[in-house]
Amino acid sequence: MILTYGRVSTEEQAADGTTSLKVQERKCRGLAMMRGAGAYDTITYTDAGVSGSIPLGDRPSGRRLLEEANAGDTIVVAKLDRIFRSASDALVTAEALAKRKIDLILLDMGNEPVTSNGVAKLFFTMLSAFAEFERGRIAERMADGRKAK
């Protein structure tokens, strides 16, 4: 089974006519199709209006995704920052999934599982740290903007 996950931070981003959730799902389903998965072999989970700073297991659909994933399943996400904005959450979750024999593919990193080999794990670890750094920078800019107003 291919399980896809998408997230946007605001309800406005989730509204029809904007890029986000539909584009994320289309990319993920594209990989599923390339792997021969049929329409009934793919389940999509989305969290609309949920901050990436919230750990995956604490988000409504993120929690369901983690609970419903089984050994042999593959979780596909369009971009790292859609599923993780915390390096510790990313690393702990990816390791837990690997132990459960569940693959995690982040399309902005390629089409192979992030824990498939040492090089993939290294890049995943580094990019997770950068995603957390970026989240911190966004929070700083927002705080500076509020102070300026």
Buried (B, 14 or more C-beta within 10 A) or exposed (E): BBBBBBBBBEEEBBEEEEEBBBEBBEBBBBBBBEBEBEEEEBBBBBBBEBEBBBBBBEBEBBBBBBEEBEEEBBBBBBBBBBBBBBBEBBBBBBEEBBEEEBBBBBBEBEEEBBBBEEEBBEBBBEBBBEBBEEBEEBEEEEEEEEEEE
